[in-house]
């Protein structure tokens, strides 16, 4: 929704300061319109990288690849590792549940969930 | 005084009981019983998280033996990776892997597949996608002794 906060009056861009409406955050754009064009190019690529590509990806590994493009590999992988650890701890604490075959893993029970009992992945 | 509960063992569940539980909890899957072979066959599509792929899972269970669980299909990746986690065996040609979910006594024929094997499979698929993303198996577990790979026999009920 970021573009909704940018108004145009003829060729003039207006991003009003919410606490001081007479101040226009976009005054430099009006002096140099290329800055505005560059901002809108960035906005479109950010929407694609942060929203469209991850939402369209299927598989946590594919979502991860899409997010790594804009956030970098380290922070995205660290987030996944943290989620994996938290999920494992939830199972060990008997607070991990499955919601049917497609509802995913959850840490709060509901009428449709079933607890994931303690077990040990084994084998090679 | 003797401890009467010490050697108490719950009765094995029948295949009908297993089927009823599977069908009531996991809608949309297929479950059948082969009476001649005394065997239950279940197949369903599992999506471990809202952002995950949907995987086809096949479960075959014969009372007294270890349930066999396969993940099958084109969604599987890195089947030729030497470090592919927690599996019995991999068939790269037919794109299927038989997965290892538990250790020895954690499952017995007195436990419901619906409460054990299926939730553990959903969890395995979640950690599998994390492994594809990070290269780490984050679900914990144990590995058999080096030189003694887990076989079907070592996992059967005693």
Interface residues (C-beta under 8 A of the other chain):
Chain A: X54 X57 X58 X59 X60 X61 X62 X63 X64 X65 X77 X80 X81 X83 X84 X85 X87 X88 X91 X96 X98 X100 X101 X102 X104 X105 X114 X115 X116 X117 X118 X119 X120 X121 X122 X123 X124
Chain B: X25 X26 X27 X28 X29 X44 X45 X46 X47 X48 X49 X50 X51 X52 X53 X54 X75 X77 X85 X86 X87 X88 X100 X101 X102 X103 X106 X107 X114 X115 X116 X118 X119 X120 X122 X123 X124 X126 X127 X129 X130 X132 X133 X134 X136 X137 X138 X139 X140 X141 X142 X143 X144 X149 X150 X155
